[in-house]
Amino acid sequence: MSDHLVVFDIAAGPVTVKTGTLLTEAARQAGVEIVQPCGGQGRCGRCLVRIGDGKVRRRSTLRLSSADVEMGYALACQSVVEDQVAVVVPPQEKVERRLSTDRMVAEVTVPDSYNYESDQSIKRLCLSLVPPSMNDQSDDWGRLEAAIKRQLGAAFSDVTVNISLTKLRQIGQTLRKGDWKVAAMLSVDPRPSGPHDVQLIELLPGHIPEDSPLWGVVVDIGTTTVTVWLVDLVSGQVAVQTAEYNGQISRGEDVISRIIYASKDDAGCQEMQGLVLGTINHLVDRACKRAKAQPTELFKCVITGNSIMMHLLLGLPAATIRLMPFVTAVNNLPRLEAKEVGLNIHPEAVVDCLPGVASYVGADISAGVLSSGLDDSKIVNLFLDIGTNGETVLGSQEWLVTCACSAGPAFEGAGVLHGMRATRGAIEEVWINSQGWEPVYRVIGEAKPRGFCGSGLISLLAELFLTGIVDKGGNFKTGLPNERVRRGEHGLEYVVAWAEETHYGRDIVITRVDVDNLLRAKAAIYAGFTVLAKSVGISLGSVEQVLIGGAFGKYINVEKAVEIGLLPDLPWDRFQFLGNTAVRGAYLALLDRKMRARIQDIASRMTYIELSADNSFYDAFTSALFLPHTDLALFPSVVKELSQIKAPA
Amino acid sequence: MSDHLVVFDIAAGPVTVKTGTLLTEAARQAGVEIVQPCGGQGRCGRCLVRIGDGKVRRRSTLRLSSADVEMGYALACQSVVEDQVAVVVPPQEKVERRLSTDRMVAEVTVPDSYNYESDQSIKRLCLSLVPPSMNDQSDDWGRLEAAIKRQLGAAFSDVTVNISLTKLRQIGQTLRKGDWKVAAMLSVDPRPSGPHDVQLIELLPGHIPEDSPLWGVVVDIGTTTVTVWLVDLVSGQVAVQTAEYNGQISRGEDVISRIIYASKDDAGCQEMQGLVLGTINHLVDRACKRAKAQPTELFKCVITGNSIMMHLLLGLPAATIRLMPFVTAVNNLPRLEAKEVGLNIHPEAVVDCLPGVASYVGADISAGVLSSGLDDSKIVNLFLDIGTNGETVLGSQEWLVTCACSAGPAFEGAGVLHGMRATRGAIEEVWINSQGWEPVYRVIGEAKPRGFCGSGLISLLAELFLTGIVDKGGNFKTGLPNERVRRGEHGLEYVVAWAEETHYGRDIVITRVDVDNLLRAKAAIYAGFTVLAKSVGISLGSVEQVLIGGAFGKYINVEKAVEIGLLPDLPWDRFQFLGNTAVRGAYLALLDRKMRARIQDIASRMTYIELSADNSFYDAFTSALFLPHTDLALFPSVVKELSQIKAPA
């Protein structure tokens, strides 16, 4: 194997790599950022580069026309270096680094019942020790441990307080520096049976005022967005909320792409881990600066997220999650320490990763169910997280069933020609005039439109259907007296915004292919809860409350979602939008040991139904591939609406 | 501060150091070994070097004559670099690297009662798991944990099996590599109350024959000698015994010197830790080679040693141990992992450091008491570890009192002009003819004599006293018709070996100063158990058994030791020599959970009596500063012997 020089036009200098190295890897070594939304599978075509001088071997040109290839274009993730080569990197479409905060900050009130003394597992004790003397020669740790146990109370007389070797090396100096007055930060966890599990996390010289903040942090790792809340454990108040795109996005937009990227080799796994850790640590730093806290003053972290995010954060192998029979490495994670996870908070802070149920029903759902209150409800609830995995829970305080329906990323703006995330420039709502078929739309951030976000697509599809532009099978009606319906590169399409109105100066359209993708996505979700209801022998009509979680869910228009058959046709007052239920559930678990125990209980109580092994799912799915559904009897309100609208036409 | 070039004649190259750097530090940087038996205090004079070119500032010349200073000699540990300087390093007296094994290998029989199934905390389970399928999608860890708990039995149904993140990352691959047949190595510890503490240490693909060895290791860190036993936990057999001088010797021969060296700065502390770890890891490697085992196959390590050795091994600050009121950082160490300690065995192997009682009554004594059986004895026992600290325990199954008497290192051959350790060339026994005052002696290893070891000194002192060469106050009798008693550089002395008989070609003598040191040492030990007996209101005569521990104790001649008043005057059949009781106790703790619990019980039951705070100790000490004692009524057998010997004279 020989070495070859690779020159990227935008790199600081050339790099030398071995025969067979991928251009993406060479770029990484050269410090050049090349986005790989599909995780390096050659599927998305976003890592396009142009070969200036020299040659590469193209493993796949799936996304390239022969003209592209002739012009020297290549996919960096599919191009193998075999000779000296010069590469031109086109400007990469940057992920906007700051989320619009008004869409992310949730109103959080501290639960009325929260009582720091009885509920919180992190304790701060101010201790005054009797100094050693010739009459009392106890060892430093023995002296300190006895004082801790005394202050914790009689129930702790049999407990052994745990301490790390690192901390043991420091306590002597701290005790003397504080003149035997110290503040001890402890984690005090009840065990299922027997004595408490007590760990000394930090010892500081001197005493600390009782009401000064004691920091904990909540992390929700979404596939797209990472959310961090900084919480004062004494008052229970959320001091800072902050969020950022998950740094892994550049290596895969959906979870499957990320698994593939992370499973390539150890470096891929470590890179994925480093990317999300980078995002979290950056957010924690930002939150600390705002609250004027030091990251080392954060003594506890509760983490939630789907199973794939959890595996990638911890460097756990995720490959088996996407292969039959779809198993995770671990659902119930042991208590970890910040330093082994790589979080830049107190190195011995407790890191509590919430439990998941299955490969595609993760800790975000366990936490979501808690914060929705479903597990404690006397009535039948349907809990939905509308997204790529379409996690669904049906149940009450008596029983819980769950499934994940592989909806695909259409509702997250991917797999749709002009789809995008719900950021500045996204069309989030569309209205179409049923007479002249002209649209009106609303854009996020008062900007020129750049594409559609999920709620925009739902709204648009409903309007296309109600106004007859597409039929119940998703076929565009030709011959309408409006030039917006036309034949484009991808077949029939409808133009929502003309080039001159838009940010990029090109028409924004929805195509037949897009409609099909949306139909499959909504059919999968509808089929999911249909199967759940059937499995427990109830009808969807008997669902008394529909709880919609996920940051995205918050912006769905129920009416439109029912019109396309994404949500069941129930009275509107049965729908509730809960926003990011995962982060709220994790927040409750951070505050209150009883809530944490309830999440554990939820995870173990949920009966998981594997849809890909369920014959009835395929039937339900194909029946739901229509607008709103094959069986119109399931959607009486839509039938009524159609009759009203179509009448004047 | 400027930089100065320092050139050591035996170094590979010069080093550059800042003004104020000690020569010993410069030597370390230059890779030159300079021994510092006193720990760099300028007391022992063993780090003598000669300044060739340039100058140093001498902080202390305590050990140098003005002639020495004029000739350019300096103590490396007391010489500060202030200018460019060239240093000549005289050949360093090397510690002999191999101990004579015949003196170290103990006969060990596996306790009859040992039962691997019920007693051993390390378990090896061979598991056959049902592979995951679409009907059973449990996560890998959930599947494995359930199988472990099933095999451990019904008592473990409520237990959570602990596992490290590192191990979690590996189990998936191991399970599949072994085709769902695996061997799990677990640590299963009972807690004081509640469920067991179970940890998965290692998972290997495939099954392992039931009777194949499962390795554990015992480490006894003596101030002088480190002993390592490699043990098969299934059979209980000790497969290999090996020992080596403690690598810290070059930085201090006694514990006080070591504390001083380690407390200088972080580098000193880390160096001490590194030195003893080096010794242990070297011994473990050697033991593994002999047993054809891999170090990573060692899953448990039990460590014993005095408190100072334990602190220095773990990098714990030891400075407070030697300062009033003499407290340790920690007596009861938490369970540690090999990787945090720095032991080159399985990185997650359990490291169990046995508990100590006080600064100068360490885990070696807790373990020693266990292996002596004293704590379970119906009669009153006296347990002695004759050495620098003279740890003493008095008691029975009903009560235990302990103390440490600062005897000094005389019995270990230090602080005596021609003292040495019990290695090749050491005079270990002396007989003196009571008529002509001519000596006969026995040397270890059939070699020419080089000096006296501890047992040789006891024997010699007894003979000097019985033959009247020294009186009961330790004064040499002048005017004897034998040229062996003469006035030397250090006052009166007795020549045991003439220059031509010896290894170094110089007379081997015992001086008045040596005798005084020995008197103080034996008086401290005698006073120690006198005070203990008094504290519980019994007479020494009621001691029914004297148990003498320590590798050194094994070679003491009871008769001689009683004659000098080191041991109480009791019938000889009440004395038992137990050899290295510390390593035996640790071995029992490695095998049997009940034994480990008993050591904990011993450590907590022992009432420590601080002699330096005890007025009666000073009285007892001064009374014992005579041969055999001020109160001859305490030594009837010696009185009788004296009358018999002196009669013919």
Interface residues (C-beta under 8 A of the other chain):
Chain A: P132 S133 M134 N135 D136 Q137 S138 D139 D140 W141 G142 D158 T160 N162 I163 S164 L165 L168 R169 I171 G172 Q173 R191 P192 S193 G194 P195 L314 G315 L316 P317 T320 M324 P325 F326 V327 T328 A329 V330 N331 N332 L333 P334 L336 E340 V341 A358 S359 Y608 E610 S612 A613
Chain B: P132 S133 M134 N135 D136 Q137 S138 D139 D140 W141 G142 D158 T160 N162 I163 S164 L165 L168 R169 I171 G172 Q173 R191 P192 S193 G194 P195 L314 G315 L316 P317 T320 M324 P325 F326 V327 T328 A329 V330 N331 N332 L333 P334 L336 E340 V341 A358 S359 Y608 E610 S612 A613
